[in-house]
């Protein structure tokens, strides 16, 4: 992982901790597991990759139990070439801040 992306990832983790109140080490790896009740009652409204931060906020607000389980992410040549734009992090931050303001 490029250093710039690593720094942005760490900032995203910090930002998610601030906005959700949950202290996690990896907030955007994409792996989530829910029981049926949580899955059926969760109302996700934010677009694109912002849903990952919204899910954390919902978990905190509804006081759902959660557990962080370590995962290993293996980047392939394909995934590295495809990549995710650093602008995605900016968009997620904007979506979350706008959500806080509108509430």
C-alpha positions in Angstrom: 0.0 0.0 0.0 1.3 3.4 -0.9 2.2 5.6 2.1 -0.3 8.3 1.0 -3.1 5.7 1.1 -1.9 4.3 4.4 -2.1 7.8 5.9 -5.6 8.4 4.5 -6.7 5.0 5.9 -5.5 6.0 9.3 -7.2 9.3 9.1 -10.4 7.6 8.0 -10.2 5.3 11.0 -9.7 8.3 13.3 -12.6 10.2 11.6 -14.9 7.1 11.9 -14.1 6.8 15.6 -15.0 10.5 16.1 -18.2 10.4 14.2 -19.5 7.0 15.4 -18.0 6.9 18.9 -16.8 3.3 18.3 -13.1 2.6 18.7 -12.0 0.2 16.0 -8.7 -0.5 14.3 -10.1 -0.9 10.8 -13.4 0.8 9.8 -13.5 0.3 6.0 -12.3 -3.1 5.1 -15.7 -4.0 3.9 -16.4 -7.1 6.0 -19.5 -6.9 8.1 -21.6 -9.6 9.8 -25.0 -9.0 11.3 -27.7 -11.1 12.9 -31.0 -11.1 11.2 -32.6 -8.6 13.6 -29.9 -6.0 13.0 -29.8 -6.6 9.2 -33.6 -6.2 8.9 -33.8 -3.0 11.1 -30.8 -1.2 9.7 -31.8 1.7 7.5 -28.8 2.6 5.3 -29.3 5.9 3.5 -25.8 7.2 2.5 -24.5 6.5 -1.0 -21.4 4.7 -2.3 -18.7 3.8 0.3 -20.2 6.1 2.9 -22.4 3.2 4.0 -19.5 1.7 6.0 -19.3 4.7 8.2 -23.1 4.9 8.5 -23.2 1.3 9.6 -20.8 2.1 12.5 -22.9 5.2 13.4 -26.1 3.0 13.5 -24.4 0.4 15.6 -23.3 3.1 18.1 -26.7 4.9 18.2 -28.8 1.7 18.6 -26.2 0.3 21.0 -26.0 -3.0 19.1 -23.3 -5.3 20.4 -20.3 -5.5 18.2 -16.9 -7.3 18.1 -13.9 -6.5 15.9 -12.3 -9.6 14.5 -8.8 -9.3 12.8 -8.7 -10.0 9.1 -5.8 -10.2 6.7 -6.3 -8.3 3.4 -4.3 -9.5 0.5 -3.9 -7.1 -2.3 -3.6 -8.7 -5.8 -2.0 -7.0 -8.8 -5.6 -6.5 -10.1 -6.8 -4.8 -6.9 -3.7 -2.6 -6.7 -4.1 -1.5 -10.3 -7.9 -0.8 -9.8 -7.4 0.9 -6.5 -9.6 3.3 -4.7 -9.2 7.0 -5.2 -8.2 9.1 -2.2 -11.1 11.3 -3.1 -13.4 8.5 -1.8 -12.2 9.3 1.7 -13.0 13.0 1.2 -16.5 12.1 -0.1 -17.2 9.8 2.8 -16.1 12.5 5.2 -18.3 15.0 3.5 -21.3 12.7 3.6 -20.9 12.0 7.3 -20.5 15.6 8.2 -23.5 16.6 6.1 -25.5 13.9 7.8 -24.5 15.3 11.3 -25.5 18.8 10.3 -28.8 17.8 8.7 -29.9 15.7 11.8 
